[in-house]
Amino acid sequence: MNSSQIYIAIAIITLLIIVVLLFVVGQSGRGRPLSPLAGVAFAFILAGILFSANRLVAYGLMGVGVVLAVVDIIRKARNK
């Protein structure tokens, strides 16, 4: 494995740990569930990591995910 594959593996493992923690915290009642827009943003970012062989596609997917996450943050801030 070269260094870029190791970084990708570490990123995927980290994201999986975060997802597991979200499910554990969400079931205890203290955490808030993800909004549908935040879930789609997370999926786009994860897809960008998985398609890292083609950098243009990977960065595009990650960019769309970040934009959707920012839109979700703005919508939640306006609703308060």
Secondary structure, DSSP 8 states (H G I E B T S, - for coil): --HHHHHHHHHHHHHHHHHHHHHHHHHHTSS----HHHHHHHHHHHHHHHTTTSHHHHHHHHHHHHHHHHHHHHHHHHH-
